[in-house]
């Protein structure tokens, strides 16, 4: 492998005719046209460094196998593909009647084996009973001494250790400098489980998104580093299996990491500094999370179909969009690699999580970014598996099976995207990325669950295998917009403009349309966490307001109570080279007070903060409301008070 590798993910042609979607079906459509615009970012990565021994190996219970064969490294081994696994099948997650049985988990293990999976990632050690049952089920298949032993079966585990801050879920002030009692119990249980199953558990992951600041439970990196160092100190070459002696020790070849958002590992913004550097030095490798699926909304400059691709056949537009999504992930990996290599170039990078949901009612579907469908999931999966195999990274694709308990705060919404990241749905149907395996008979004789009559459910294809029907649900991303030709751009007058959506950003805030549909209603009641609240009015694709540089933002505003003691930010966001907030403060004693009487304001864009960084060709929020209570001394909107905003538009 060359010292530097350039990755441009390949187009993959769909070798079928789609008469309802394409103007024709001929060989010309199956080749990459020389006239096809190339809007895919090239990403250059340094080569993955070789593993430093001792390292996780592929042997499991095969103690007699020859060690140090040169190809026995587990992580990044293309013969040992990885996936995130959640075993809960019901809408409620607990350790009682809703917990999966060992037999149900065995069903899942055989299905994952049929997919080519040999490493799974879990997320906790003792908070729920499922992890112990997962390990027991694997041991039953993998241990030669077990009556259920299956020759050749191997399934290794990246064992997650849940970490959260003291009082993160209530009970007092949050202390982010300490792990909770649950975190301590998770650590103790992890040590016990490795002692019981050293042949199976090959990686310990301290925390899941436990440092990224949008996680309400996040801790200081010093907490995670402390736990990592605690585990590193227990490694010994003289490890003996078993925990009857209650001796805390770990095998020397178990690797320790933490799994978190790319921004944490890339040292971006608040994640720079010696504390994060110390963590990179402490772990055996870096486990990175990256979600272009979510970024189609939150950081979507890559997602819109460029003007020069909008006349291509639908299939080519979709393929190009997914190439851009994959390149977006690689650009984040590149930022991580640059930061990690500056600290310790021997540290490997593996993908701890990435995935693509297939259903969404929460902003990623037909009324949002149009990202969620099975065709895009397959393109994303296939492209990244090809890259990870070549680069030498394990890629824990999220996830094996749909989980209905996820997005528990909206559990009644069966179509929330968090519930549909799986490769097999809750009805035992294999999604499009697995159809080839169904055709090959990989799942013959395997089942998942039972139907209403108690009969085992065999694995079938979604859409009854009808590709034309599937493709009808594969939506094109929003189109990039040409600059607005008129002298004004309306956000809401008698109704919210087409293609514009309201989004909750965080905190105990809310945003919704009035009953008439002509006003935006905003709330931001007090909450101990996260010390801020926010909501946005955002286009499905970046608005192009080039030419409005000398223009103004206009709006009417009032509240159900005069906000004489409440200030917060109101403005817009652009994303030419990273998201930038442009705003004024409103309410209180500012130049823009808010009372029970409607006030009409016209604010020149040049008076908004960070005007010099304003890229009006990429407007990602046409209006936002943000109260930085802890960071800027701003305020929550009092409980029961609603702010009403109407007649929002931009003028040149």
Secondary structure by P-SEA (a helix, b strand, c coil): cccbbbbbbbbbbccccccccccccccccccccccccccbbbbbbccccccccccccccccccccccccccccccccccbbbbbbbcccccccccccccccaaaaaaaaaaaaaacccbbbbccccccaaaaaaaaaaaaacccccccccccbbbbbcbbbbbbccccccccccccccccaaaaaaaaaaaaaaaaccccccbbbcccccccccccccccaaaaaaaaaaaaaacccccccccccccccccccbbbbbbbcccccccccccccaaaaaaaacccbbbbbbbccccccccccccccccccccccaaaaaaaaaaaaaaaaaaaaaaaaaaaaaccccbbbbbccccccccccccccccccccccaaaaaaaaaaaaaaaaaaccccccccccccccccccccccccccccccccccccccccccaaaaaaaccccccccccccccccccccccccccaaaaaaaccccccccccccccccccccccccccbbbbbccccbbbbbcccccbbbbbbcccccccccccccccccbbbcccccccccccccccccccccbbbbbbbbbccccbbbbbccccccccccccccbbbbbbcccccccccccccccccccbbbbbcccccccccccccbbbbbccccccc
